[in-house]
Amino acid sequence: MPIRIPAKLPAKEILEQENIFVMEEERATTQDIRPLNILILNLMPEKEKTEAQLLRFLGNTPIQVNISFLRLTTHESKNTSKYHLDTFYKPFSDVNTKRFDGMIITGSPVELLSFEEVDYWDELKDIMDWSQENVTSTFHICWGAQAALYHRYGIGKYRLPEKCFGVYEHEVLAPKENLVRGFDDHFLAPHSRYTDIEFKKLMNHPDLHVLARSDQAGVFLAASKDGKNIFATGHLEYSATTLAEEYRRDRERGIDTKLPENYFPDNDPEKAPLYRWKSHCSLMFSNWLNYYVYQATPYEWD
């Protein structure tokens, strides 16, 4: 998929090195099509890494996609420069009069706090409420999924005995659902979180259904029955080395983090991990854009 992003966004060079089709604005305006407009609320601390991870998988179909990044005004990022945020990200006040075909809300390292303790919780609730009327389909990732399930459906989270950390096998439970169309019956996906969602409430909610789960990591994919909200509790978008970087970062901080499960060959952190979930991530985002965004959105928003 040709993706249209700001010309000087640092992720652009990474994507071009990986042969991802990044389209310049001048060329994009010459195409006689209506592109999909995708808004990304990036709550991750290392925003440039997350930008590259997501854009890598939004470039896999022949549809033109315009990417906009959204930032919070009630929270100050400590790991991303003010210049980067001011240059490439927009405040909610700049977009709340517009409509978008799709939206992605990422995870955030605040899961050990109650939702109400998060300093930007009220602003996030406003954005999620706005998206119900102004976005065709929203994809929520990890803590973003937990936040939306709690705010929209009253499904809470609880702390796990130990961190869910590694690459786990998942079973597709609803193979006829479009989000998992083309998936293998069993597939791998990374997780990195200290909390989990209330499974019984999710399973019994009349407006939701579970699409994939793991015996070890629990529910992975779920969706509202109208397709407007997609939830992924893990991180298919992670690159091959992301869990290794998290592991080494935690160890350097003195956190007694266990080795990621099923990740390093022979459980040896000196060996390079294998990238075993990339194709399913590409398929998942392609399915979302095609079936939940492109085919569900009007040609022109009124």
N, C-alpha and C positions, 0 to 999 in steps of 0.2 A: 504494500500500500504506500503510495507516495504520501509522506507526511510533511506538512507545512509548519515549520517552527521558526522562531526568531533567528535571524541570520547569524548572530554572534553567540547563540546559546552554546556553552562548552560541550554539551552532549552531541552537538552536530558533528564534530570531528570524529568522535568515537563511532557514531553510527555510519559515517561515510567509510571509515576504515573497515567496517564489517559488511560493507556493500548493501547497507540499508538505503533505500531510495528516499532521499530528503530533497524536497522540492523548494526552490526559491520562490519568493512572492511574485516576481515578475512573470515567471512561467505559469504559476498557478492561476493567475488572473486571465490567462489566454485560453484556458480550458472551459468549454461550454457545458459545464456540469455544475450541480450544486454539491459542494463538498460537505462531508459530515463535520460538524463543529463539536469538538470534544473538550471538556473542561476538566482539568486535573487539580484537585485539592491535595497538595503534597504536604503531609504532616510528618514525614520522616525527617530525622535530624540532618543526615547527609543528603541534602536534596539533589545535588548534581548526580550522585550515583543512582538515586531512584528515578530521576528523569531518564537517564540512559536505559535503565532496566525496562521501564514501561514503554518508551518510544521504540525500543527494539522490537516489541511485539505488536505495536500498532502499525507496523509497516509491512503487512503480509497479504494484502488483497489489492486489487486494482482500483479501489475507491480512493479518492483524494480526501485527506483528513486535515483539518485545521486544528492545531493544538493551542489551547490557552491554559496558563497556569494561574491558580488562585492562591492567595495567601491570606492568613488571618491577621486582623488588626488588633486583637486582644491578647496576642502572644508574641513575644520577641524571640526569634530564633537565635540560638547561641552557636550553631555550627555552620551557618551559611551567612555569607557577607551581606550587609545591607545593600551594597551595590548590586549584587546578583538578584536579590529580591525586588529591589526597586526597578531594575531593568527588565526583568523577565516575568514578574508576577504582578497580578492585579489584585486590588482589594475587592471585597464583595460588593461594595458600593458601585464599582465600575461595571459589574456584570449583572446585577440583580434586576435590571430592566430588560435583559435579553433572554433568549431561549437557546438551549443546547440540545443536540441530538443525543449525546452521551456524556456521562461524568464518571470520574474515578475518584474515590476517596481512599487514601492509603492508610496504612497502619501508623502507629505512633507509640513511642516508648513510655507510655503513661498507664499501662494496663494494671499496675499494682495499686493505683489510686481508684477510688470510687469515681464514677462518671461525674458526679456533682463536684468533686474536688478538682477536676481538671480546669485550669484557669480560662480556657476558651470554650467551655462546654456550652454556654448560652449562645455564643456565636455559631458554633457548629450545629446546634439544634435549629437555629434560624436558617442556615444553609440547607440542611436536610429537609426542612419543611418547604423551603422555596423550590427545591429540586423536584418535589412531587408534582408540581404544576408546570415546571419550566424545563424539565429534562425528560427525554423519552425513556431512558434506562440508566440507572446508576450502579456502578460496580464498586462494592465495598471490600476492602482487603484487611485481613487480620484485625487489629483493634478497630479499624474503621467499620468492619463487619459487626463486631461486638457492640459498638456504639449505636449503629443503626438498628440492630435487633432489639436493643434495650429501649431506645427512644420510640421506635415505631410500634413495637409489639410487646414491650414489657418483659422481654426475655433477658435475664440477668447473666452474670458471669461469676465464677468462683475460682479461687486460687488452687492450682495443682500442687500435689505433694512435692514435685520437682519439675524443673523446666522441661517442656515439650520441645526437644531440640534435636533435629536430625532430618533424615529423608525417609519417609514412610510409604508403605504400600497402601493404596486406596482401592476400594471397590466401587464401581459405578452401580448405583441403585436404580437409576431411572434412565436406561439407555435410549429411550425414545424422546427424551428432552433435548431440545436443540443445542443447549449449552455444551452438552457432552457428546454431541453427534460426532462420530468418527473416533471416539476414545477407545482404547483397549479396555477389556473388562476390568483389568487391574492396571494401575499406573502409579508412578512415584511422584511425590511432591514434598518440598521442604516445609518445615514448621520451625518457628522460633518464638515461643511465648510461655508465660508463666501462668496463664489463666485459660479457662475453657468456658463454653456457654452451657446454659441449662438445657441439656439434651431433651428431656421429656417435654418441656414447654415448647421447644422447637418442633418436635415430632407431632405434637398434638394440636399445633396451631392450625386453624382451618385455612388460613391464607398463605401458608408456606409449605414447601416440600423440600426434602433432602435429596440431593442428586448424587452425592458421593461421600463415603466415610471410610475411616480406617479403624481397625481394632485397637491400634496403639494411640493414634492421634485424634480419634473421634471424628465428628462431622467436619468435612472439608468444604464441600460446595452445597449451597442451598439457594433457593430463589423464591420470590413471591410468585404466586400463581398467575399474576398478570404480567410478569416479566419486567416490571419497572424497577425492581431491586434484586441485585445479585450479590451473594455473600460468599467470600472465600476466607476461611479461617487461617490458611497458610500462605505461602509465598511462592507460587509457581514462577513469578517474575524474577526471582533471585537468579543472579549469575552463578557460575560454577563455584566461585571462590567466596561468596558472601558469608556462608556459615563459618568458613575457616577464619575470615576476618573478624567475625563476631566473637568466635571462640578465643582468638589471640587477644583481642581487645579486652575481653572480660578477665582473662588471666593476668594481663598487664595491670588491670585495676584492682587486682587482689580478690576477684570474685571466683569462688570455687566452682567453676562451670565444668560440667562433664563433657567428654568428647561428644560431638554430634553423632547420633546413632546412624548406622548404615551409610556413612558418608565418606570417611577416609578409607582408601584401600587398606585392608588388614588392620584397620583401626590405628594406623600410623600417621600422625599429624604431619610428618615430614614428606609424605607422599601426596601428590596432587590429586584432589578429588575429581571424580568423573562427573560430567554434565549429563545426567540421565533423565531430565524432566523437560528439556527445552522444547521438544516437539509438541508435547501436550500443552505447554503454556501457549505456544503459537496457535495451536488449534482452538484453545479456549477463548483467547481474545478475538480470533477470527470469527468464531461462532457468535460471540457476543455482538460484535460489530455488524455482522451480517443479519442475524435473525432477530436480535433484540433492539438494534438501533436502526440500521439501514432500511429494513423491511417494515419497521413499525413506525417510523417517523414520517410526517407529511413532507411533501416535496418542498413546500415553503411554509415556515411557521407564520401563523397569523399573529 
